[in-house]
Every structure is written in C-alpha cells, then in structure tokens.
Amino acid sequence: MRTQLDGNLELIPLPRAREIGDYDSFDIETGGIQVGKARCRIEGATLTIFSIGIYPEFQRRGYATAVIGHFKRQYDCIIADRVRYSARPFWQAMGFREEANSGDFSWRTGDDRIN
C-alpha cells in the first residue's frame, strides 16, 4: 500500500524477496517518478535501515528527510546500520546518535532533538 508523505512524495513498499536477502524494500517516488530506494528490515516496533538512497539528480530536495520523518512516526526504534562517514551529518541532523563508535546510529521515541 502506497503511503503519501509530504507533497507528492510517496513511499511504496515492495514484497520481501528471500533471494535478495529477505529485506523490506521501498521505492521512493514523486509525481510518478522514482527518486530513490530504501532497504530495511522491520521487526515489530524496530526498523533497521541498511540503505537509503536518493538518486543524484533528486538529492537535496528533502526527500530522505521526509522518509526518515515518516519512519520516526511509525516505529519506536530506528537503527541506521553501518553509516558511511560522509552520511553521519545527515543522521545526526535527524536526531540519531552513534552507538559506541560502532558506525551504527540509532533513534528511539523520545530522543527527538531535531525533527
């Protein structure tokens, strides 16, 4: 079921496929154009994000921020798994905290400092 986010932005869940790792995947679209993808695992009230990518020509338009904001309204705990060094400022701006220099960043309901 498609989820309408901000404006025309939509999050489209894809069926789990065991042959590609049994992940929960989402297409990110705006105005019928795919602008990115997210690969996650949903386990109850916890969402682990393995990757979220907005295609280069669509970056810096707030799409990833809107998707993470939506996830924060849906889940009590979000873990960003093995965050690249260059992506750390994004996760920190979203209110996530690094877990003991592990490269994983997490957010829990009530942690919101920003967004």
N, CA, C and O of each residue as an XYZ file, in Angstrom:
460
protein
N       0.834     -1.172      0.000
C       0.000      0.000      0.000
C       0.886      1.244      0.000
O       1.761      1.395      0.852
N       0.654      2.110     -0.942
C       1.424      3.350     -1.039
C       1.119      4.252      0.152
O      -0.010      4.310      0.640
N       2.149      4.951      0.605
C       1.977      5.913      1.681
C       2.343      7.292      1.154
O       3.456      7.505      0.673
N       1.407      8.225      1.244
C       1.641      9.601      0.817
C       2.407     10.323      1.913
O       1.963     10.365      3.061
N       3.551     10.890      1.566
C       4.337     11.671      2.519
C       4.103     13.146      2.209
O       2.984     13.527      1.866
N       5.115     13.968      2.319
C       4.982     15.398      2.053
C       4.751     15.659      0.565
O       5.416     15.065     -0.283
N       3.815     16.541      0.253
C       3.567     16.909     -1.137
C       3.204     15.706     -1.977
O       2.297     14.950     -1.626
N       3.906     15.519     -3.091
C       3.670     14.384     -3.982
C       4.523     13.175     -3.651
O       4.461     12.171     -4.360
N       5.313     13.242     -2.600
C       6.245     12.172     -2.273
C       5.496     10.947     -1.762
O       4.636     11.049     -0.887
N       5.836      9.780     -2.326
C       5.201      8.529     -1.923
C       6.249      7.483     -1.573
O       7.325      7.425     -2.169
N       5.906      6.666     -0.597
C       6.726      5.538     -0.177
C       5.965      4.279     -0.574
O       4.836      4.066     -0.132
N       6.582      3.446     -1.408
C       5.906      2.280     -1.967
C       6.608      1.015     -1.482
O       7.730      0.730     -1.902
N       5.949      0.247     -0.592
C       6.582     -0.984     -0.113
C       6.626     -2.038     -1.213
O       5.686     -2.169     -1.998
N       7.717     -2.781     -1.264
C       7.884     -3.867     -2.217
C       7.803     -5.186     -1.465
O       8.135     -5.235     -0.280
N       7.373     -6.248     -2.116
C       7.295     -7.537     -1.419
C       8.681     -8.031     -1.024
O       9.659     -7.832     -1.745
N       8.744     -8.681      0.142
C      10.013     -9.284      0.566
C      10.398    -10.375     -0.411
O       9.552    -11.137     -0.879
N      11.672    -10.442     -0.712
C      12.165    -11.469     -1.626
C      13.349    -12.172     -0.979
O      14.416    -11.586     -0.800
N      13.145    -13.429     -0.633
C      14.193    -14.199      0.038
C      15.476    -14.251     -0.795
O      16.576    -14.256     -0.243
N      15.337    -14.289     -2.122
C      16.526    -14.407     -2.976
C      17.404    -13.161     -2.957
O      18.554    -13.222     -3.392
N      16.897    -12.035     -2.468
C      17.743    -10.833     -2.348
C      17.927    -10.432     -0.893
O      18.124     -9.254     -0.595
N      17.865    -11.399      0.013
C      18.203    -11.144      1.399
C      17.044    -10.974      2.345
O      17.250    -10.664      3.518
N      15.821    -11.169      1.868
C      14.646    -11.090      2.742
C      14.536     -9.736      3.442
O      14.267     -9.667      4.641
N      14.746     -8.670      2.685
C      14.648     -7.312      3.207
C      13.269     -6.732      2.946
O      12.537     -7.196      2.072
N      12.930     -5.715      3.714
C      11.781     -4.871      3.426
C      12.330     -3.715      2.590
O      13.210     -2.980      3.038
N      11.816     -3.564      1.399
C      12.316     -2.523      0.493
C      11.195     -1.565      0.130
O      10.017     -1.924      0.128
N      11.588     -0.353     -0.172
C      10.639      0.687     -0.544
C      11.174      1.456     -1.736
O      12.359      1.785     -1.793
N      10.301      1.741     -2.684
C      10.618      2.715     -3.721
C      10.147      4.068     -3.208
O       9.136      4.157     -2.512
N      10.876      5.110     -3.549
C      10.518      6.474     -3.181
C      10.208      7.199     -4.483
O      11.061      7.298     -5.365
N       8.985      7.705     -4.597
C       8.550      8.357     -5.833
C       7.951      9.722     -5.549
O       7.428      9.982     -4.465
N       8.040     10.577     -6.539
C       7.326     11.847     -6.512
C       6.780     12.103     -7.904
O       7.505     12.020     -8.896
N       5.500     12.413     -7.964
C       4.861     12.665     -9.248
C       4.992     11.506    -10.216
O       5.064     11.721    -11.426
N       5.026     10.268     -9.704
C       5.147      9.090    -10.549
C       6.547      8.785    -11.023
O       6.744      7.861    -11.812
N       7.530      9.547    -10.555
C       8.931      9.341    -10.935
C       9.677      8.777     -9.730
O       9.616      9.334     -8.634
N      10.381      7.667     -9.945
C      11.169      7.092     -8.850
C      12.384      7.967     -8.597
O      13.160      8.250     -9.510
N      12.545      8.395     -7.344
C      13.655      9.281     -6.978
C      14.646      8.603     -6.035
O      15.708      9.157     -5.748
N      14.301      7.398     -5.550
C      15.208      6.712     -4.648
C      14.653      5.383     -4.180
O      13.590      4.941     -4.616
N      15.407      4.746     -3.268
C      15.039      3.446     -2.712
C      15.515      3.381     -1.267
O      16.443      4.084     -0.866
N      14.862      2.528     -0.503
C      15.298      2.245      0.865
C      15.259      0.733      1.061
O      14.332      0.060      0.611
N      16.275      0.211      1.738
C      16.346     -1.220      2.059
C      16.429     -1.333      3.567
O      17.353     -0.803      4.184
N      15.463     -2.027      4.167
C      15.305     -2.051      5.617
C      14.944     -3.457      6.088
O      14.800     -4.381      5.287
N      14.802     -3.594      7.394
C      14.190     -4.778      7.984
C      13.287     -4.305      9.119
O      13.719     -3.606     10.035
N      12.032     -4.705      9.031
C      11.046     -4.347     10.046
C      10.873     -5.534     10.970
O      10.562     -6.642     10.532
N      11.079     -5.287     12.263
C      10.898     -6.322     13.281
C      10.114     -5.703     14.428
O      10.680     -5.104     15.342
N       8.791     -5.863     14.355
C       7.919     -5.266     15.365
C       7.990     -3.756     15.304
O       7.738     -3.157     14.258
N       8.338     -3.128     16.439
C       8.412     -1.673     16.526
C       9.798     -1.129     16.196
O      10.074      0.054     16.394
N      10.684     -2.022     15.680
C      12.053     -1.621     15.330
C      12.249     -1.707     13.826
O      11.867     -2.686     13.185
N      12.850     -0.664     13.280
C      13.190     -0.617     11.866
C      14.699     -0.463     11.759
O      15.268      0.471     12.323
N      15.348     -1.364     11.045
C      16.773     -1.237     10.765
C      16.911     -0.822      9.311
O      16.417     -1.501      8.411
N      17.586      0.297      9.089
C      17.795      0.814      7.740
C      19.209      0.431      7.302
O      20.196      0.846      7.908
N      19.283     -0.365      6.241
C      20.578     -0.779      5.700
C      21.050      0.190      4.631
O      22.249      0.410      4.466
N      20.106      0.766      3.910
C      20.476      1.794      2.936
C      19.252      2.622      2.588
O      18.127      2.126      2.524
N      19.510      3.877      2.369
C      18.503      4.766      1.808
C      19.258      5.643      0.830
O      20.246      6.288      1.182
N      18.787      5.656     -0.379
C      19.492      6.415     -1.399
C      18.528      7.203     -2.252
O      17.528      6.681     -2.746
N      18.845      8.450     -2.410
C      18.111      9.315     -3.331
C      19.029      9.503     -4.537
O      20.200      9.846     -4.379
N      18.506      9.281     -5.722
C      19.313      9.380     -6.927
C      19.899     10.789     -7.046
O      19.235     11.767     -6.700
N      21.139     10.896     -7.534
C      21.854     12.187     -7.526
C      21.065     13.369     -8.066
O      21.130     14.459     -7.499
N      20.328     13.177     -9.143
C      19.613     14.307     -9.740
C      18.425     14.780     -8.901
O      17.819     15.809     -9.200
N      18.092     14.020     -7.842
C      16.971     14.388     -6.971
C      17.413     14.724     -5.544
O      16.574     14.987     -4.682
N      18.703     14.717     -5.294
C      19.193     14.975     -3.944
C      19.001     16.437     -3.540
O      18.814     17.320     -4.376
N      19.053     16.652     -2.240
C      18.960     17.983     -1.631
C      17.595     18.636     -1.845
O      17.492     19.858     -1.953
N      16.553     17.812     -1.905
C      15.186     18.325     -2.037
C      14.338     17.924     -0.835
O      13.134     18.177     -0.813
N      14.961     17.298      0.165
C      14.252     16.924      1.387
C      13.566     15.569      1.330
O      12.808     15.224      2.236
N      13.818     14.797      0.281
C      13.135     13.511      0.153
C      13.557     12.526      1.244
O      12.703     11.900      1.871
N      14.851     12.382      1.474
C      15.311     11.448      2.520
C      14.832     11.912      3.891
O      14.443     11.088      4.719
N      14.854     13.194      4.138
C      14.373     13.739      5.411
C      12.899     13.401      5.615
O      12.496     13.029      6.717
N      12.096     13.528      4.563
C      10.673     13.208      4.671
C      10.454     11.725      4.946
O       9.585     11.365      5.740
N      11.235     10.860      4.297
C      11.100      9.416      4.513
C      11.479      9.055      5.942
O      10.757      8.306      6.600
N      12.599      9.575      6.430
C      13.021      9.271      7.804
C      12.002      9.846      8.791
O      11.692      9.198      9.791
N      11.484     11.027      8.540
C      10.447     11.600      9.400
C       9.223     10.699      9.469
O       8.648     10.506     10.540
N       8.830     10.154      8.336
C       7.705      9.207      8.316
C       8.027      7.971      9.146
O       7.208      7.540      9.957
N       9.205      7.402      8.951
C       9.600      6.220      9.717
C       9.598      6.514     11.220
O       9.212      5.662     12.020
N      10.025      7.705     11.597
C      10.065      8.063     13.028
C       8.665      8.133     13.626
O       8.492      7.918     14.825
N       7.681      8.429     12.811
C       6.298      8.426     13.306
C       5.721      7.015     13.387
O       4.724      6.794     14.074
N       6.335      6.065     12.697
C       5.807      4.700     12.616
C       6.471      3.706     13.571
O       5.842      2.726     13.969
N       7.724      3.944     13.943
C       8.499      2.968     14.713
C       9.052      3.588     15.989
O       9.360      4.779     16.033
N       9.173      2.766     17.025
C       9.705      3.234     18.309
C      11.228      3.293     18.318
O      11.817      4.085     19.054
N      11.863      2.460     17.505
C      13.324      2.405     17.451
C      13.742      2.262     15.998
O      13.214      1.422     15.269
N      14.691      3.086     15.586
C      15.245      3.002     14.233
C      16.762      2.906     14.358
O      17.392      3.676     15.083
N      17.327      1.957     13.647
C      18.777      1.781     13.625
C      19.246      2.000     12.192
O      18.752      1.354     11.268
N      20.188      2.900     12.009
C      20.831      3.101     10.711
C      22.116      2.277     10.763
O      23.057      2.618     11.479
N      22.139      1.207     10.007
C      23.213      0.221     10.066
C      24.437      0.666      9.277
O      24.333      1.013      8.101
N      25.584      0.654      9.921
C      26.892      0.931      9.306
C      26.881      2.177      8.422
O      27.055      2.095      7.206
N      26.677      3.305      9.044
C      26.569      4.588      8.342
C      27.930      5.015      7.795
O      28.933      5.022      8.509
N      27.937      5.371      6.508
C      29.162      5.898      5.899
C      29.556      7.200      6.607
O      28.700      7.941      7.089
N      30.839      7.457      6.660
C      31.332      8.656      7.331
C      30.705      9.916      6.725
O      30.332     10.831      7.460
N      30.586      9.972      5.408
C      30.043     11.162      4.750
C      28.554     11.365      5.024
O      28.036     12.464      4.826
N      27.855     10.313      5.478
C      26.418     10.418      5.753
C      26.119     10.726      7.223
O      24.964     10.964      7.576
N      27.129     10.724      8.071
C      26.905     10.956      9.502
C      26.215     12.277      9.807
O      25.324     12.298     10.656
N      26.581     13.384      9.156
C      25.884     14.647      9.461
C      24.377     14.569      9.203
O      23.594     15.163      9.945
N      23.966     13.844      8.161
C      22.537     13.682      7.896
C      21.856     12.990      9.071
O      20.844     13.476      9.576
N      22.403     11.861      9.506
C      21.767     11.106     10.588
C      21.769     11.897     11.890
O      20.798     11.846     12.645
N      22.838     12.621     12.156
C      22.883     13.452     13.360
C      21.830     14.560     13.285
O      21.170     14.856     14.281
N      21.672     15.171     12.112
C      20.664     16.220     11.953
C      19.255     15.664     12.131
O      18.341     16.399     12.505
N      19.073     14.378     11.866
C      17.770     13.730     12.042
C      17.536     13.279     13.484
O      16.500     12.686     13.787
N      18.496     13.556     14.379
C      18.319     13.229     15.791
C      18.859     11.872     16.192
O      18.590     11.406     17.299
N      19.614     11.228     15.318
C      20.199      9.923     15.629
C      21.519     10.098     16.368
O      22.203     11.111     16.228
N      21.854      9.088     17.152
C      23.110      9.095     17.914
C      23.919      7.854     17.573
O      23.373      6.766     17.393
N      25.232      8.037     17.489
C      26.092      6.883     17.200
C      26.155      5.970     18.409
O      26.237      6.424     19.550
N      26.115      4.677     18.137
C      26.176      3.660     19.189
C      27.623      3.262     19.438
O      28.159      2.427     18.709
N      28.262      3.832     20.439
C      29.594      3.431     20.926
C      30.608      3.207     19.801
O      31.226      2.145     19.728
N      30.781      4.197     18.930
C      31.758      4.126     17.838
C      31.626      2.878     16.979
O      32.616      2.376     16.447
N      30.402      2.377     16.845
C      30.169      1.156     16.075
C      29.907      1.443     14.599
O      29.981      0.541     13.764
N      29.602      2.692     14.281
C      29.188      3.022     12.924
C      27.684      2.945     12.752
O      27.144      3.420     11.753
N      27.000      2.345     13.727
C      25.536      2.311     13.724
C      25.024      3.556     14.442
O      25.584      3.986     15.450
N      23.949      4.125     13.901
C      23.299      5.263     14.535
C      21.893      4.832     14.898
O      21.270      4.066     14.163
N      21.383      5.315     16.030
C      20.045      4.902     16.441
C      19.228      6.093     16.917
O      19.747      7.134     17.319
N      17.934      5.881     16.850
C      16.955      6.844     17.338
C      15.858      6.037     18.024
O      15.464      4.972     17.548
N      15.372      6.558     19.146
C      14.266      5.935     19.853
C      13.230      6.988     20.162
O      13.566      8.158     20.349
N      11.971      6.587     20.219
C      10.903      7.510     20.559
C      11.304      8.281     21.809
O      11.739      7.689     22.797
N      11.159      9.583     21.765
C      11.540     10.427     22.898
C      12.928     11.021     22.756
O      13.292     11.923     23.511
N      13.723     10.526     21.788
C      15.084     11.035     21.562
C      15.109     12.326     20.760
O      16.150     12.980     20.683
N      13.989     12.706     20.163
C      13.989     13.817     19.216
C      14.603     15.073     19.788
O      14.142     15.628     20.785
N      15.656     15.500     19.122
C      16.263     16.790     19.408
C      16.000     17.718     18.238
O      15.788     18.919     18.405
N      16.021     17.123     17.033
C      15.780     17.854     15.804
C      14.816     17.019     14.994
O      14.961     15.797     14.946
N      13.835     17.634     14.354
C      12.807     16.946     13.546
C      11.942     16.121     14.437
O      11.017     15.462     13.962
